[in-house]
Amino acid sequence: MRQREPVFVYVDAVALVQEAVHLVTSEVSARHTVIELDIPSALPRIIADGVLVRQALLNIMMNALESTSASHSPARPNHHHDVLG
């Protein structure tokens, strides 16, 4: 598959996040997981390639879902990390 050239335009960041979340809704439900969004409603529009940003968000969310599923595996050791301040 040939990559397309990025197209940078003003996009609504909130809408991009909401669209990406909508696209993973069935996967989230299948894994008995919840996605909570805490996004300010009045974010400024950004200059970006909406398709590439949406794809990046999807990749991040799918990686998080896979990582969350893996972390519930009983074979994985439970490590405790102290936060140094």
C-alpha positions, -999 to 999 in steps of 0.1 A, spaced: 0 0 0 14 34 -10 15 61 17 -3 93 9 12 127 14 1 144 47 -26 170 43 -24 197 69 -56 216 76 -74 230 106 -91 201 124 -112 197 156 -90 178 181 -120 169 202 -139 155 172 -108 134 163 -106 119 197 -143 112 198 -142 96 164 -112 74 173 -130 63 205 -161 55 186 -141 33 162 -128 11 191 -161 9 210 -168 -27 200 -132 -38 209 -135 -20 243 -169 -37 250 -155 -71 239 -127 -67 265 -150 -56 292 -131 -23 294 -142 13 297 -127 44 282 -133 76 301 -128 109 283 -121 141 301 -116 166 273 -123 203 276 -152 212 253 -136 244 240 -102 234 226 -88 254 197 -87 238 163 -52 225 154 -34 223 121 -28 186 114 -35 157 91 -67 144 106 -64 110 90 -29 105 105 -38 119 139 -69 96 140 -47 66 130 -22 75 157 -50 77 183 -64 44 172 -29 28 175 -24 42 210 -59 30 222 -54 -5 207 -20 -8 223 -35 3 256 -63 -23 253 -38 -51 244 -16 -40 273 -45 -39 297 -55 -74 287 -20 -87 291 -17 -71 325 -46 -92 338 -28 -124 330 -22 -144 361 13 -155 349 26 -119 350 43 -110 383 29 -81 403 56 -55 409 52 -26 433 70 6 424 74 35 448 71 70 434 101 91 444 94 128 449 
